[in-house]
Amino acid sequence: MKKDIHPEYHKCTVTCVSCGATFETGSTMKEIKVDTCSNCHPFYTGKQRFVQSDGRIDKFNKKLAKAEAAKSNEK
């Protein structure tokens, strides 16, 4: 390998912003902050957290109900 072209590799502390869990790994960075880790990610924990409470279908159903209510009030 060529000398003086490779980045410095050392221990890195990874910190999860959501749950505060930390672990060490190797990286070229000294510290990494992540939004979710394997301790709090829904795929690994099996717990689903809904970030957005109203989905497209819910919004459509509410809009449809308003339209039907307005239509029935006209009659």
C-alpha positions in Angstrom: 0.0 0.0 0.0 1.1 3.6 -0.6 2.2 5.5 2.4 0.5 8.7 3.7 -2.7 8.4 1.6 -4.9 6.4 4.0 -7.0 8.1 6.7 -6.4 7.5 10.3 -8.5 4.6 11.7 -9.3 4.6 15.4 -12.0 3.7 18.0 -15.2 5.6 17.5 -18.0 6.2 20.0 -21.5 5.9 18.4 -24.3 7.7 20.4 -28.0 7.4 19.7 -29.9 10.7 20.0 -33.3 9.0 20.6 -32.5 6.6 23.4 -29.0 7.6 24.5 -27.4 4.2 24.0 -23.7 4.2 23.2 -21.3 1.7 21.8 -17.8 1.6 20.3 -16.7 0.7 16.8 -13.9 1.4 14.5 -14.1 4.4 12.1 -12.2 7.3 10.6 -14.4 9.6 12.7 -13.9 10.0 16.5 -17.6 10.4 17.3 -20.8 9.5 15.4 -24.4 10.6 16.5 -27.3 8.7 15.0 -31.0 9.3 15.1 -32.0 5.7 15.8 -30.0 2.6 16.7 -30.7 -1.1 17.0 -32.0 -0.6 20.5 -34.8 1.8 19.6 -35.5 1.1 15.9 -39.0 -0.4 15.3 -37.6 -3.1 12.9 -35.4 -4.6 15.6 -37.6 -4.0 18.6 -40.9 -5.0 17.1 -42.6 -1.9 18.5 -44.2 0.4 15.9 -44.1 4.1 16.5 -46.2 6.3 14.3 -44.5 9.5 13.5 -47.3 10.8 11.3 -50.7 10.3 12.9 -52.8 10.9 9.9 -52.0 8.9 6.8 -53.3 9.4 3.3 -56.2 7.1 3.7 -57.4 8.7 6.9 -57.2 12.2 5.3 -59.2 10.9 2.3 -61.9 9.3 4.5 -62.2 12.6 6.6 -62.5 14.6 3.4 -65.1 12.1 2.0 -67.1 12.3 5.2 -67.2 16.1 5.1 -68.3 16.0 1.4 -71.1 13.5 2.2 -72.2 15.5 5.2 -72.4 18.7 3.1 -74.3 16.9 0.4 -76.9 15.5 2.9 -77.3 19.0 4.4 -78.1 20.5 1.0 -81.1 18.1 0.5 
